[in-house]
Amino acid sequence: MDATVAEYIRRTVLKMPKDEIKMMLQKWGFLSEAQLQTLNFHQIKDNISHEVVQLCEENSADIKQAAALDIIYNHIYQNKRMWSVYQMKKSGEEDEYFDIADFKKKFKRRIRSALKNVTITFKEYEDNAIWIRVAWGTPYKKPNQYKPSYVVYHSQTPFIFISASMLKSNLPLLCQALIVASNYHDIREMELRSHSLNSLKDIVFKRYSQNFETYTPKPLQGGNVEPENADIRIIHENGREKERIHRLNQEAFGSGPQPQLEFAQYKLETMFKSGPKMDVLDKKEPFRCLVKFSSPHLLESLKSLAPAGMADAPLSPLLTCIPHKARNYFKIREKKKSFVSP
């Protein structure tokens, strides 16, 4: 077994939580059950990793087996990577039949026609998800196994989830291979990113719904001390306002937890109207801007604005529309709105 393969397997094992190493090795399936029984999983991880490498040497493991183990780890700990969503388009009503063998063949052929030094590994999962791992090299260097690109593609959907390597110069080639292999003709980034791959899937596959029944909160409980009439009115008004904000927030975001979105972006185009004396804005040209949002939990942050008193309720549709605009690349053109200068 090549020394670089042995070291990569060892480092992959070291990344795993100690109590999950046996489970991941079983999912890998490269080592027999009898070989697994010889491993002492109660010793330190460094010793475990060396024993795993010794068993892999007995089985003559190559880089494909090592890459398969890495896919298993990243599938379980997918939130350790940053994922971006891409949407593909067809030129017409092509046949929706999907052949996984043909997809793999076309994908590898397109990549290797431009770059020979690559390692391409596929793994299929039960939810029709195809995980693709691509380790990139150069015309003169072997693939860097420590900086691979990951792609998750659900067959017969136009959506691709990509966790790109630090070698972003290879991203155009990766996208070309995807549209060729899946029989599409165009691909665009949706400007939607998160560490939570499942949350991104919930949004683009419409598994996340904001339409819930209006929730009626329980009436506020008064204290033991009878307040003055003025205080009663204030408490009543405050309670009604809280109920109104809560109801509008429920209508906009729903009652369930929000998908964990960390980045969203869209383009805004509107007409800017100024006073007649401001001749600098006499030209009737649209006002354009690029709006970016980022947060460890973007949708929950937006949902908390009104209850925290940091924004009026209801929130602007420009904020609450983010999950609904997923299929339109988050590029929103608002031509009816106007900004009036003072």
Rosetta silent file (secondary structure, phi, psi, omega in degrees, C-alpha in Angstrom):
SEQUENCE: MDATVAEYIRRTVLKMPKDEIKMMLQKWGFLSEAQLQTLNFHQIKDNISHEVVQLCEENSADIKQAAALDIIYNHIYQNKRMWSVYQMKKSGEEDEYFDIADFKKKFKRRIRSALKNVTITFKEYEDNAIWIRVAWGTPYKKPNQYKPSYVVYHSQTPFIFISASMLKSNLPLLCQALIVASNYHDIREMELRSHSLNSLKDIVFKRYSQNFETYTPKPLQGGNVEPENADIRIIHENGREKERIHRLNQEAFGSGPQPQLEFAQYKLETMFKSGPKMDVLDKKEPFRCLVKFSSPHLLESLKSLAPAGMADAPLSPLLTCIPHKARNYFKIREKKKSFVSP
SCORE:     score description
SCORE:     0.000 S_00000001
   1 L     0.000  137.563 -179.305    0.000    0.000    0.000 S_00000001
   2 L   -62.341  142.862 -177.727    1.264    3.450   -0.907 S_00000001
   3 H   -63.342  -35.282  179.471    2.620    5.493    2.025 S_00000001
   4 H   -68.476  -35.013  176.993    0.429    8.504    1.135 S_00000001
   5 H   -66.897  -44.469  179.570   -2.682    6.281    1.159 S_00000001
   6 H   -60.109  -42.967 -179.736   -1.707    4.823    4.534 S_00000001
   7 H   -67.457  -37.226 -179.892   -1.207    8.294    6.016 S_00000001
   8 H   -66.863  -41.325  177.055   -4.515    9.538    4.619 S_00000001
   9 H   -62.601  -42.408 -179.394   -6.406    6.581    6.129 S_00000001
  10 H   -61.001  -45.397 -179.245   -4.662    7.165    9.463 S_00000001
  11 H   -67.849  -34.275  177.825   -5.618   10.856    9.511 S_00000001
  12 H   -64.515  -42.242  177.533   -9.205   10.061    8.537 S_00000001
  13 H   -63.687  -38.657 -179.697   -9.506    7.659   11.482 S_00000001
  14 H   -64.863  -26.536  178.581   -8.018   10.288   13.796 S_00000001
  15 H   -72.245  -23.751 -173.799  -10.793   12.732   12.810 S_00000001
  16 L   -76.155  142.839  169.577  -13.494   10.336   13.980 S_00000001
  17 L   -59.113  140.697 -172.890  -14.873   10.418   17.532 S_00000001
  18 H   -57.222  -40.683 -177.005  -13.403    7.445   19.349 S_00000001
  19 H   -77.547    0.219  179.328  -16.757    5.818   20.153 S_00000001
  20 H  -114.802   -1.151 -177.258  -17.798    6.009   16.459 S_00000001
  21 H   -60.934  -47.089 -178.379  -14.694    4.551   14.815 S_00000001
  22 H   -61.213  -43.281 -179.718  -16.010    0.977   14.818 S_00000001
  23 H   -61.229  -43.724 -178.937  -19.377    2.049   13.387 S_00000001
  24 H   -68.748  -37.027  177.622  -17.749    4.002   10.531 S_00000001
  25 H   -66.299  -34.769  176.410  -15.372    1.161    9.710 S_00000001
  26 H   -66.667  -41.481  176.570  -18.362   -1.200    9.535 S_00000001
  27 H   -63.168  -34.223 -179.842  -20.150    1.196    7.148 S_00000001
  28 H   -62.851  -45.707  175.661  -16.967    1.320    5.087 S_00000001
  29 L    75.830    5.852 -178.660  -17.058   -2.444    4.600 S_00000001
  30 L   -79.425  -34.718  178.033  -13.449   -2.696    3.425 S_00000001
  31 L   -93.975  140.576  179.722  -12.278   -4.596    6.501 S_00000001
  32 L   -72.094  163.197  178.542  -13.865   -7.941    7.306 S_00000001
  33 H   -63.050  -35.659  178.228  -15.752   -8.539   10.535 S_00000001
  34 H   -64.269  -38.966  177.472  -12.957  -10.889   11.631 S_00000001
  35 H   -66.957  -39.489  178.812  -10.399   -8.106   11.099 S_00000001
  36 H   -64.341  -32.628 -179.403  -12.529   -5.650   13.047 S_00000001
  37 H   -66.611  -22.717 -179.286  -12.685   -8.084   15.940 S_00000001
  38 L   -81.185  -12.358 -177.885   -8.887   -7.896   16.255 S_00000001
  39 L   -79.959  138.871  174.709   -8.965   -4.120   16.819 S_00000001
  40 L   -98.914  102.034 -175.784   -8.762   -2.772   20.349 S_00000001
  41 L   -84.860    4.055 -179.535  -11.117    0.212   20.356 S_00000001
  42 L   -97.509   -3.665  177.589  -10.398    1.014   24.027 S_00000001
  43 L   -89.093  178.970 -178.415   -6.872    2.298   23.436 S_00000001
  44 L   -67.007  154.669 -174.255   -5.917    5.811   22.364 S_00000001
  45 H   -61.294  -34.881 -179.076   -6.976    6.887   18.866 S_00000001
  46 H   -60.724  -41.758  177.992   -3.419    7.128   17.579 S_00000001
  47 H   -67.632  -38.892  177.889   -2.860    3.438   18.323 S_00000001
  48 H   -61.105  -44.018 -177.500   -6.214    2.531   16.778 S_00000001
  49 H   -61.714  -39.484  179.337   -5.328    4.425   13.598 S_00000001
  50 H   -67.271  -37.473  178.540   -2.032    2.550   13.235 S_00000001
  51 H   -67.615  -38.316  177.411   -3.775   -0.805   13.693 S_00000001
  52 H   -62.899  -42.743  179.666   -6.371    0.127   11.064 S_00000001
  53 H   -61.866  -40.567  178.987   -3.584    1.035    8.632 S_00000001
  54 H   -61.322  -41.981  178.090   -1.897   -2.336    9.227 S_00000001
  55 H   -66.658  -36.803  178.508   -5.128   -4.164    8.386 S_00000001
  56 H   -67.276  -32.280  176.004   -5.572   -1.995    5.271 S_00000001
  57 H   -65.737  -36.778  176.968   -2.068   -2.950    4.175 S_00000001
  58 H   -63.057  -33.481 -178.869   -3.074   -6.608    4.418 S_00000001
  59 L   -92.232    2.418 -179.659   -5.997   -5.860    2.091 S_00000001
  60 L    56.075   54.379  179.711   -3.843   -3.724   -0.273 S_00000001
  61 L   -65.766  144.411  174.892   -6.000   -0.613    0.090 S_00000001
  62 L  -119.053 -174.259 -173.739   -5.688    2.067   -2.583 S_00000001
  63 H   -67.264  -26.606  178.625   -6.734    5.698   -2.763 S_00000001
  64 H   -65.712  -41.635  177.180  -10.281    4.785   -3.886 S_00000001
  65 H   -66.551  -39.257  178.241  -10.894    2.863   -0.655 S_00000001
  66 H   -63.759  -40.821  179.089   -9.392    5.705    1.369 S_00000001
  67 H   -66.096  -36.129  178.496  -11.635    8.222   -0.405 S_00000001
  68 H   -63.563  -38.653  177.248  -14.682    6.032    0.272 S_00000001
  69 H   -65.369  -37.619  178.755  -13.908    6.122    4.005 S_00000001
  70 H   -65.982  -37.445  176.939  -13.609    9.900    3.815 S_00000001
  71 H   -61.995  -43.069 -179.853  -17.055   10.135    2.158 S_00000001
  72 H   -60.218  -43.607  178.667  -18.580    8.121    5.004 S_00000001
  73 H   -62.691  -46.442 -177.416  -17.067   10.488    7.562 S_00000001
  74 H   -70.943  -27.227  175.466  -18.233   13.610    5.692 S_00000001
  75 H   -67.779  -39.171  179.118  -21.720   12.181    5.167 S_00000001
  76 H   -74.852  -39.578 -178.818  -22.099   11.718    8.925 S_00000001
  77 L  -111.995   52.340 -177.545  -20.406   15.027    9.792 S_00000001
  78 H   -66.888  -21.764 -179.232  -21.641   17.028    6.821 S_00000001
  79 H   -74.389   -3.849  176.422  -22.120   20.148    8.981 S_00000001
  80 H   -80.169   -9.314 -179.394  -18.349   20.541    9.214 S_00000001
  81 L  -110.353  154.919  173.614  -18.336   21.769    5.611 S_00000001
  82 L   -93.469  126.512 -175.470  -19.800   24.927    4.057 S_00000001
  83 E  -110.421  139.806  174.099  -22.356   24.055    1.377 S_00000001
  84 E  -117.527  150.089 -178.681  -23.548   26.169   -1.552 S_00000001
  85 E  -105.561  134.654  175.130  -26.635   25.508   -3.671 S_00000001
  86 E  -123.583  146.339  178.749  -26.591   25.502   -7.470 S_00000001
  87 E  -121.542  133.762 -179.849  -29.576   25.174   -9.789 S_00000001
  88 E  -103.355  158.782  178.856  -29.421   23.677  -13.270 S_00000001
  89 E  -131.288  146.549  174.963  -31.690   24.325  -16.261 S_00000001
  90 L   -98.828  155.921  178.613  -32.711   22.245  -19.246 S_00000001
  91 L   -81.601  -20.779 -179.862  -33.092   23.606  -22.756 S_00000001
  92 L  -161.484 -158.549 -179.824  -36.391   21.781  -23.270 S_00000001
  93 L   -91.321   70.948  178.982  -38.538   18.867  -22.135 S_00000001
  94 L   -73.167  165.206  178.653  -35.871   16.189  -22.218 S_00000001
  95 L   -62.238  134.378 -177.826  -36.455   12.641  -21.039 S_00000001
  96 L   -86.194    1.517 -179.690  -36.435   12.452  -17.252 S_00000001
  97 L   -64.317  134.583 -176.956  -34.952    8.939  -17.207 S_00000001
  98 L  -121.045  125.201  179.369  -31.785    8.864  -15.096 S_00000001
  99 L  -113.566  109.395 -175.331  -29.037    6.284  -15.548 S_00000001
 100 H   -62.800  -37.619  179.793  -26.540    6.371  -12.666 S_00000001
 101 H   -65.113  -41.401  178.552  -23.901    4.421  -14.627 S_00000001
 102 H   -66.756  -38.481  178.185  -24.162    6.844  -17.550 S_00000001
 103 H   -60.269  -48.143 -179.078  -23.982    9.809  -15.155 S_00000001
 104 H   -62.609  -43.003 -178.425  -20.754    8.536  -13.574 S_00000001
 105 H   -62.138  -47.248 -179.697  -19.203    7.767  -16.946 S_00000001
 106 H   -65.997  -39.429 -178.909  -19.949   11.216  -18.405 S_00000001
 107 H   -62.817  -49.793 -178.795  -18.840   13.008  -15.239 S_00000001
 108 H   -64.813  -39.658 -178.748  -15.458   11.252  -15.095 S_00000001
 109 H   -63.416  -41.556 -177.876  -14.886   11.628  -18.840 S_00000001
 110 H   -68.556  -41.877  179.681  -15.503   15.395  -18.751 S_00000001
 111 H   -64.354  -48.545 -173.453  -13.237   15.972  -15.746 S_00000001
 112 H   -75.947  -14.978  174.115  -10.402   13.805  -17.038 S_00000001
 113 H   -70.207  -23.490  179.669  -10.538   15.280  -20.524 S_00000001
 114 H  -104.423  -26.019 -176.195   -9.285   18.507  -18.958 S_00000001
 115 L  -149.373  117.420 -177.353   -7.244   17.191  -16.026 S_00000001
 116 L   -78.276  -37.356 -175.085   -5.717   13.736  -15.692 S_00000001
 117 L   -84.337   78.563  176.566   -4.511   13.990  -12.099 S_00000001
 118 E  -140.228  153.522  171.386   -7.803   13.702  -10.213 S_00000001
 119 E  -116.971  118.773 -177.134   -9.381   11.189   -7.852 S_00000001
 120 E  -117.188  124.169 -177.806  -13.143   10.794   -8.379 S_00000001
 121 E  -130.015  136.207  179.178  -15.209    8.723   -5.968 S_00000001
 122 E  -116.858  149.240  170.552  -18.980    8.107   -5.919 S_00000001
 123 E  -148.435  130.085 -178.608  -21.263    6.773   -3.205 S_00000001
 124 E   -99.125  140.910  177.651  -25.018    6.341   -3.466 S_00000001
 125 L  -119.257  165.369 -169.635  -27.400    6.749   -0.542 S_00000001
 126 L   -68.596  -16.958 -179.627  -30.949    5.576   -0.022 S_00000001
 127 L   -92.340   28.170 -178.585  -32.545    9.022   -0.476 S_00000001
 128 L    63.327   21.704  178.482  -31.475    9.119   -4.166 S_00000001
 129 E   -94.309  130.987  174.981  -28.503   11.240   -3.194 S_00000001
 130 E  -106.950  118.677  176.507  -25.250   10.712   -5.049 S_00000001
 131 E   -94.843  128.880 -179.027  -22.191   11.877   -3.137 S_00000001
 132 E  -121.986  129.264  177.028  -19.219   12.761   -5.315 S_00000001
 133 E  -116.934  125.691 -179.900  -15.737   13.411   -3.985 S_00000001
 134 E  -124.543  116.295  173.495  -13.153   15.013   -6.273 S_00000001
 135 E   -99.591  125.758 -171.008   -9.537   15.443   -5.169 S_00000001
 136 E   -98.335  140.195  170.881   -7.740   17.809   -7.524 S_00000001
 137 L  -117.853 -159.287  174.628   -4.194   17.694   -8.793 S_00000001
 138 E  -131.797  172.428  177.267   -2.340   19.642  -11.459 S_00000001
 139 L   -56.668  -19.108 -175.378   -0.737   18.526  -14.733 S_00000001
 140 L  -121.774   -0.107 -178.664    2.458   17.953  -12.741 S_00000001
 141 E  -130.988  148.814  177.422    1.244   17.032   -9.241 S_00000001
 142 L   -69.975  159.145 -179.608   -0.811   14.216   -7.781 S_00000001
 143 L   -58.886  140.778  176.174   -4.276   14.995   -6.364 S_00000001
 144 L   -87.089  103.273 -176.170   -4.356   16.712   -2.972 S_00000001
 145 L   -70.795  -14.623 -176.265   -6.534   14.352   -0.925 S_00000001
 146 L   -90.514   -4.601  179.495   -6.761   16.829    1.945 S_00000001
 147 L  -134.047   58.181 -177.763   -8.580   19.517   -0.062 S_00000001
 148 L   -82.732  162.254  168.669  -11.302   17.714   -2.046 S_00000001
 149 E   -96.289  143.988  176.126  -14.535   19.085   -3.446 S_00000001
 150 E  -118.869  138.051  178.055  -17.776   17.442   -2.395 S_00000001
 151 E  -129.256  134.864  173.557  -20.946   17.331   -4.474 S_00000001
 152 E  -120.943  119.174 -177.092  -24.362   16.038   -3.424 S_00000001
 153 E  -125.024  124.393  174.089  -26.797   15.503   -6.281 S_00000001
 154 E   -93.984  113.952 -174.823  -30.357   14.228   -5.950 S_00000001
 155 L   -57.083  146.563  179.458  -31.161   12.543   -9.237 S_00000001
 156 L    65.708   23.756  169.267  -34.049   13.936  -11.282 S_00000001
 157 L  -128.676  156.590 -179.426  -33.869   17.304   -9.532 S_00000001
 158 L   -88.272    9.263 -172.313  -32.150   20.454  -10.815 S_00000001
 159 E  -104.101  136.576  178.181  -30.373   21.129   -7.526 S_00000001
 160 E  -124.888  135.852  176.548  -26.707   20.536   -6.748 S_00000001
 161 E  -112.485  120.974 -173.768  -25.073   21.039   -3.341 S_00000001
 162 E  -122.310  131.323  168.285  -21.363   21.780   -3.540 S_00000001
 163 E  -112.806   98.628 -171.083  -18.735   22.091   -0.852 S_00000001
 164 L   -76.945  152.261  175.080  -15.841   23.414   -2.878 S_00000001
 165 L   -77.527  175.669  177.474  -12.199   22.863   -2.071 S_00000001
 166 L   -69.080  -16.330  177.910   -9.805   25.718   -1.463 S_00000001
 167 L   -86.807   73.387 -172.772   -8.736   25.274   -5.115 S_00000001
 168 H   -69.165  -12.331  178.268  -11.665   27.314   -6.444 S_00000001
 169 H   -65.302  -18.454  179.491  -10.099   27.536   -9.904 S_00000001
 170 H   -88.805   -4.713 -177.355  -11.455   24.013  -10.499 S_00000001
 171 H   -61.850  -42.751  178.207  -15.074   24.991   -9.766 S_00000001
 172 H   -59.761  -40.026  178.171  -15.958   25.864  -13.410 S_00000001
 173 H   -65.169  -39.322  177.931  -14.710   22.458  -14.580 S_00000001
 174 H   -61.890  -44.100 -179.924  -16.713   20.762  -11.820 S_00000001
 175 H   -66.634  -39.051  177.244  -19.892   22.594  -12.878 S_00000001
 176 H   -61.176  -43.086  179.928  -19.322   21.751  -16.547 S_00000001
 177 H   -63.643  -36.165 -178.795  -18.980   18.066  -15.682 S_00000001
 178 H   -67.598  -43.973 -178.313  -22.220   18.173  -13.670 S_00000001
 179 H   -72.388  -32.130  176.580  -24.366   19.678  -16.428 S_00000001
 180 H   -68.145  -44.756 -176.553  -22.889   17.326  -19.045 S_00000001
 181 H   -69.253  -32.018 -176.362  -23.433   14.247  -16.884 S_00000001
 182 L   -98.616    5.068  177.025  -26.985   15.192  -15.865 S_00000001
 183 L    63.729   36.962  171.196  -28.067   16.364  -19.379 S_00000001
 184 L  -105.505  174.146 -178.071  -28.681   19.992  -18.415 S_00000001
 185 L  -122.690   -7.366 -178.057  -27.403   23.024  -20.299 S_00000001
 186 E  -152.562  150.560  177.538  -26.869   25.704  -17.656 S_00000001
 187 E  -144.409  137.998 -179.725  -25.975   25.978  -13.972 S_00000001
 188 E  -139.410  144.937  175.578  -26.037   28.976  -11.628 S_00000001
 189 E   -75.188  138.589 -177.802  -25.222   29.542   -7.994 S_00000001
 190 E   -90.351    3.366 -179.491  -28.268   30.435   -5.921 S_00000001
 191 E    54.843   47.927 -176.844  -26.282   32.585   -3.448 S_00000001
 192 E  -139.235  113.118 -173.765  -27.523   30.402   -0.621 S_00000001
 193 E  -135.012  150.876  178.516  -25.000   28.881    1.773 S_00000001
 194 E  -168.467  156.913  170.736  -24.966   27.077    5.093 S_00000001
 195 L   -76.400  -21.234 -177.747  -23.104   24.451    7.084 S_00000001
 196 L   -89.909   99.291  179.056  -26.438   22.639    7.455 S_00000001
 197 H   -63.211  -40.229 -179.433  -26.901   20.627    4.273 S_00000001
 198 H   -63.872  -34.407  178.279  -30.278   19.307    5.452 S_00000001
 199 H   -67.393  -39.846  177.261  -31.573   22.856    5.986 S_00000001
 200 H   -63.636  -39.855  177.339  -30.628   23.806    2.436 S_00000001
 201 H   -64.598  -40.726  178.945  -32.450   20.723    1.172 S_00000001
 202 H   -58.022  -38.682 -177.456  -35.524   21.631    3.241 S_00000001
 203 H   -73.301  -53.743 -173.187  -35.633   25.042    1.553 S_00000001
 204 H   -74.731  -26.960  177.354  -35.048   24.117   -2.094 S_00000001
 205 L   -90.715    6.752  177.541  -37.116   20.924   -1.974 S_00000001
 206 L    59.378   31.527  174.572  -39.978   22.822   -0.299 S_00000001
 207 L   -84.361   -7.981  178.767  -39.910   20.533    2.723 S_00000001
 208 L  -107.059  123.423 -178.968  -39.981   23.678    4.843 S_00000001
 209 L  -119.805  137.890  177.954  -43.333   25.449    5.035 S_00000001
 210 L   -99.105    0.802 -176.590  -44.108   28.804    6.607 S_00000001
 211 L   -92.354  105.925  178.156  -47.878   28.403    6.440 S_00000001
 212 L  -129.306  161.996  175.623  -49.233   27.502    9.842 S_00000001
 213 L   -67.883  148.400  179.749  -52.474   28.198   11.669 S_00000001
 214 L   -64.726  131.719 -178.996  -52.541   31.372   13.658 S_00000001
 215 L   -94.129  130.225  178.379  -51.493   30.773   17.224 S_00000001
 216 L  -103.827  111.455 -177.060  -53.519   32.456   19.973 S_00000001
 217 L   -71.351  157.693  176.860  -51.410   33.035   23.079 S_00000001
 218 L   -68.975  148.332  179.139  -52.765   32.607   26.555 S_00000001
 219 L   -63.432  147.412 -179.943  -53.901   35.816   28.274 S_00000001
 220 L   -66.127  136.718  179.720  -51.313   37.516   30.429 S_00000001
 221 L   -86.509  129.611  179.168  -51.620   36.664   34.103 S_00000001
 222 L   -80.440  165.109  179.603  -51.903   39.633   36.429 S_00000001
 223 L   -85.049 -176.464  179.597  -50.054   39.988   39.749 S_00000001
 224 L   -75.767  -24.480 -177.168  -51.450   39.942   43.247 S_00000001
 225 L   -89.793  129.736 -179.783  -51.426   43.739   43.494 S_00000001
 226 L   -76.300  114.590 -178.622  -54.341   45.540   41.829 S_00000001
 227 L   -77.076  168.714  176.182  -52.852   48.215   39.506 S_00000001
 228 L   -70.388  164.310 -179.150  -54.374   51.606   38.802 S_00000001
 229 H   -58.262  -38.789 -179.624  -56.749   52.009   35.840 S_00000001
 230 H   -64.361  -40.714  179.953  -54.020   53.690   33.772 S_00000001
 231 H   -66.850  -35.184  178.569  -51.666   50.818   34.421 S_00000001
 232 H   -62.113  -42.013  179.756  -54.401   48.342   33.420 S_00000001
 233 H   -65.232  -40.875  179.379  -54.781   50.116   30.058 S_00000001
 234 H   -63.158  -46.089  179.594  -51.009   50.107   29.504 S_00000001
 235 H   -62.167  -39.830 -179.586  -50.771   46.413   30.335 S_00000001
 236 H   -65.062  -44.760  179.034  -53.744   45.716   28.057 S_00000001
 237 H   -64.516  -42.321  178.479  -52.231   47.669   25.148 S_00000001
 238 H   -62.351  -40.461  179.009  -48.844   46.018   25.631 S_00000001
 239 H   -65.106  -42.574  178.662  -50.487   42.617   25.694 S_00000001
 240 H   -63.434  -39.668 -179.703  -52.456   43.312   22.508 S_00000001
 241 H   -66.015  -41.043  178.364  -49.286   44.550   20.772 S_00000001
 242 H   -64.489  -39.868  177.908  -47.370   41.450   21.820 S_00000001
 243 H   -63.194  -40.968 -179.508  -50.205   39.277   20.551 S_00000001
 244 H   -63.902  -46.366 -179.932  -50.222   41.157   17.218 S_00000001
 245 H   -62.330  -41.973 -179.791  -46.437   40.801   16.788 S_00000001
 246 H   -63.475  -42.672 -178.963  -46.617   37.133   17.728 S_00000001
 247 H   -64.799  -46.065 -179.705  -49.437   36.483   15.242 S_00000001
 248 H   -65.435  -36.023  178.230  -47.672   38.283   12.376 S_00000001
 249 H   -66.723  -38.008  178.230  -44.425   36.500   13.174 S_00000001
 250 H   -64.916  -40.381 -179.543  -46.227   33.150   13.103 S_00000001
 251 H   -66.284  -34.866 -177.144  -47.755   33.979    9.722 S_00000001
 252 H   -81.216  -39.727 -172.071  -44.378   34.961    8.291 S_00000001
 253 H  -116.281  -14.398 -176.588  -42.153   32.254    9.764 S_00000001
 254 L    82.628  175.470 -175.080  -44.436   29.552   11.121 S_00000001
 255 L   -96.663  -14.204 -177.270  -44.303   27.946   14.547 S_00000001
 256 L   -85.649  174.670  176.815  -41.597   25.357   13.913 S_00000001
 257 L   -66.583  148.388 -178.066  -37.809   25.726   13.999 S_00000001
 258 L   -86.188  148.273  171.984  -36.256   27.505   11.032 S_00000001
 259 L   -59.787  143.253 -176.490  -33.830   25.859    8.594 S_00000001
 260 L   -82.626   91.937  178.249  -30.281   26.788    9.537 S_00000001
 261 L  -102.624  135.926 -176.981  -29.330   29.203    6.779 S_00000001
 262 L  -113.114  -18.191 -179.030  -26.089   31.171    7.147 S_00000001
 263 E  -150.064  137.113  173.495  -25.887   33.219    3.962 S_00000001
 264 E  -147.180  150.175 -177.214  -28.356   34.623    1.439 S_00000001
 265 E  -148.607  141.382  172.732  -28.013   37.217   -1.290 S_00000001
 266 E  -149.462  161.789  179.991  -30.300   38.874   -3.812 S_00000001
 267 E  -100.897  138.997 -179.487  -30.284   41.758   -6.272 S_00000001
 268 E  -117.991  130.988  176.934  -32.619   44.709   -5.894 S_00000001
 269 E  -132.404  121.803 -176.927  -33.593   46.974   -8.777 S_00000001
 270 E  -147.829  165.029  178.406  -35.963   49.896   -8.221 S_00000001
 271 E   -91.675  132.809  179.518  -36.632   53.404   -9.477 S_00000001
 272 E  -101.351  119.065 -179.987  -35.240   56.256   -7.369 S_00000001
 273 E  -104.639  130.641 -179.616  -37.425   59.369   -7.374 S_00000001
 274 L  -122.223  171.542  177.698  -35.937   62.684   -6.309 S_00000001
 275 L   -68.772  158.796 -176.446  -37.126   66.237   -5.965 S_00000001
 276 L   -63.585  -24.289 -177.764  -37.269   68.455   -9.080 S_00000001
 277 L   -80.479  -14.333 -178.105  -34.319   70.577   -7.870 S_00000001
 278 L   -91.744   78.811 -174.883  -31.971   67.610   -7.685 S_00000001
 279 H   -67.249  -11.908  179.787  -30.997   67.552  -11.356 S_00000001
 280 H   -66.425  -21.815 -178.909  -28.296   64.997  -10.629 S_00000001
 281 H  -111.221   24.531 -178.788  -31.018   62.335  -10.525 S_00000001
 282 L   -67.719  -29.736 -179.944  -33.020   63.526  -13.514 S_00000001
 283 L   -67.565  131.424 -178.982  -32.079   60.487  -15.522 S_00000001
 284 L   -86.112   75.010  178.081  -34.677   57.791  -15.159 S_00000001
 285 L  -114.351  145.099 -178.649  -32.318   54.935  -14.462 S_00000001
 286 E   -68.769  148.857  175.329  -33.014   52.141  -12.009 S_00000001
 287 E   -91.859  122.807 -176.475  -31.302   52.058   -8.636 S_00000001
 288 E  -117.884  142.562  175.167  -29.486   48.757   -8.224 S_00000001
 289 E  -152.897  158.498  178.238  -27.935   47.188   -5.169 S_00000001
 290 E  -110.242  120.047 -176.325  -26.772   43.824   -3.946 S_00000001
 291 E  -104.049  124.010 -179.566  -28.219   42.789   -0.593 S_00000001
 292 E  -120.700  139.327  175.809  -26.299   40.218    1.451 S_00000001
 293 E  -124.987  136.242  174.436  -27.319   38.581    4.725 S_00000001
 294 E  -145.879  142.248 -178.711  -25.093   36.435    6.913 S_00000001
 295 L  -169.573  153.831  174.261  -25.561   35.018   10.393 S_00000001
 296 L   -58.723  -26.587  177.562  -24.869   31.773   12.259 S_00000001
 297 L  -150.686   81.837 -168.356  -28.651   31.192   12.017 S_00000001
 298 H   -58.969  -50.448 -174.374  -30.072   33.740    9.595 S_00000001
 299 H   -67.683  -37.428  175.863  -33.782   32.844    9.590 S_00000001
 300 H   -66.084  -35.114  177.773  -33.996   32.564   13.386 S_00000001
 301 H   -64.468  -44.282  178.306  -32.271   35.951   13.628 S_00000001
 302 H   -64.385  -39.181 -178.713  -34.838   37.540   11.302 S_00000001
 303 H   -64.205  -29.056 -176.409  -37.676   35.867   13.203 S_00000001
 304 L   -86.886   -6.209 -174.963  -36.488   37.396   16.492 S_00000001
 305 L   -62.137  -51.756 -176.365  -36.294   41.003   15.215 S_00000001
 306 L   -67.148  -48.675  178.297  -39.918   42.016   15.833 S_00000001
 307 L   -59.585  -29.249 -179.767  -40.389   40.330   19.245 S_00000001
 308 L   -83.289   -2.745  179.815  -37.133   41.931   20.395 S_00000001
 309 L    78.294   14.188 -178.742  -38.385   45.387   19.352 S_00000001
 310 L   -91.951   -7.219  177.621  -35.622   45.810   16.780 S_00000001
 311 L  -155.144  154.294  177.974  -38.031   45.997   13.809 S_00000001
 312 L   -76.762  150.878  175.542  -41.686   46.742   13.186 S_00000001
 313 L  -104.008  138.585   -0.538  -44.135   43.927   12.561 S_00000001
 314 L   -76.960  155.272  176.852  -44.816   42.677    9.988 S_00000001
 315 L   -67.128  156.951  177.725  -41.284   42.476    8.646 S_00000001
 316 L   -59.614  141.582  175.776  -40.609   43.650    5.125 S_00000001
 317 H   -58.076  -23.090  177.357  -41.301   41.013    2.452 S_00000001
 318 H   -63.286  -22.596  178.304  -37.692   41.526    1.378 S_00000001
 319 H   -95.655  -43.128 -175.469  -36.749   39.711    4.609 S_00000001
 320 H   -78.409  -11.744 -177.169  -39.512   37.147    4.943 S_00000001
 321 L   -83.674   -6.978 -170.659  -39.314   36.062    1.288 S_00000001
 322 L   -53.374  -50.586  179.527  -35.842   34.537    1.569 S_00000001
 323 H   -65.277  -32.039 -175.552  -36.928   30.858    1.872 S_00000001
 324 H   -76.213  -20.361 -176.108  -39.648   31.297   -0.794 S_00000001
 325 H   -94.277   14.194 -175.824  -37.287   32.771   -3.387 S_00000001
 326 H   -59.877  -38.402 -175.899  -34.935   29.790   -3.400 S_00000001
 327 H   -77.502   -5.218 -179.918  -36.020   28.629   -6.844 S_00000001
 328 H  -113.395   26.284  176.972  -35.350   32.085   -8.334 S_00000001
 329 L    60.333   16.584 -179.248  -31.697   32.319   -7.290 S_00000001
 330 L    59.115   26.826  177.615  -32.657   34.924   -4.659 S_00000001
 331 L  -104.771  104.943 -173.376  -32.530   37.631   -7.332 S_00000001
 332 L  -109.944  129.984  178.971  -35.521   39.849   -6.685 S_00000001
 333 L  -114.566  112.245 -177.740  -36.384   42.823   -8.855 S_00000001
 334 L  -104.440   92.251 -175.435  -38.705   45.313   -7.169 S_00000001
 335 L   -92.692   -9.188 -178.300  -39.641   47.829   -9.911 S_00000001
 336 L   -89.968  -20.721 -177.176  -42.783   49.151   -8.251 S_00000001
 337 L   -80.759  156.857  178.767  -41.131   50.491   -5.124 S_00000001
 338 E  -139.023  142.932  172.722  -39.620   53.978   -4.981 S_00000001
 339 E  -104.331  122.177 -176.866  -37.141   55.660   -2.674 S_00000001
 340 E  -102.607  125.506  179.893  -38.014   59.337   -2.182 S_00000001
 341 L   -76.898  153.305 -179.381  -35.185   61.690   -1.267 S_00000001
 342 L   -71.483    0.000    0.000  -35.779   64.302    1.436 S_00000001
